[in-house]
Amino acid sequence: MLYWLPGTGASSARLYWESLRQVNEWISGSAGAPVTVPTGCSVFPKELQRPSRRWAERRFPNIRYWNEPGKGGHFAAFEQPALFVDEVRSFFRLVR
């Protein structure tokens, strides 16, 4: 309803349509230089793109935290807020 009532569904979908190829290139590691900062990855089961750790490490070679929770999706912070907070905290415990 948040997209339907104000008539913003098409513009929000356009962002995904225009950036999908670039996101897939980033995930596969074929676009740009590696990101070397400490990285945490939580790959939720209903996310649109679900890279394997091997693929993610091509682009992000300094993965310090990796988890694949059993619940959640593209809007994990809204769908599973407690789980999302636990994921963020778990990563930052390792890098503080």
N, C-alpha and C positions, 0 to 999 in steps of 0.2 A: 504494500500500500504506500510505502514511503516514496516509491518511484512512480507508481501509477497515478496517484492523486495530483501531484504537481506537474505531471507530464514529463518527467526526466528519465524515463526508462530507456529511451533511445540513446540519449547522450551518455548515460552510464554504460550501456552495452557497447557503444562505439569505442570507448576507452579500451575495453577488453579486446575487441576485434582488431583494433589498430596495433595493440602492443603484444598480442599473443605470440607472434613469430619471434619478436625480440626476446621475450621472456623464455621461450623454448631454447633460443640460442644461448642465453645466459646460463640456463640450467645445464645444457649439454657442454658448456665450456668453450664453445666455438666463437664467442663474441667477447672482445675486449681482454684486458689484462687481468690476471688473477687478483682477487681481493684477499689481502694477506692479514687483515686485522682478525683478532680472535672472533670466531663465529659460532653461534648457537643455532641449531635447526630443530624445529618441531614440525614434523611432517604429519599433518592430521589426515585421517583416512578419507575424508570427503573433500579434500582440497582439489582444485582444478588441475594443478600440476603436482605430481608426486615423484620427485627425482630419487634415485637410489643414492646412497651415500657415496658410492664410487663416482657417479656422475657429478654430484655436488662438489666433491673434492677437486675436480678439475678446475672449477672456477673459484672455490673457496678452500684453499689448501690447509688453512689453519682452523679446522672445525674442532672446537673444544667440547661441544655438547651436541649430541644427536639423539633424538627420541622420536618414536612413532606411536603417539598415544592412541588408545582404542576408540576415542570419541572425538567429535568436532569436525569442522569443515572449513570452508572459505572464510567464514566469519567466526572463527573459533573464540575470539574474545567475548563475543556476544552469546554464542551457543553454549560454551563451557567455560564461564569466567574463572571459576576456581581452578580448574585444570590449567587454563592459560597462564594464570598468575604463578602457579607452581612451576610451569615450564620456564617462565622468565626468571624466576628466583633461582631455579636449579642452574641455569647458565651463569647468572651473575655471581653465584657463590664460587664458581670456578675461576673467575677472572678478576675478582676484587682484590 
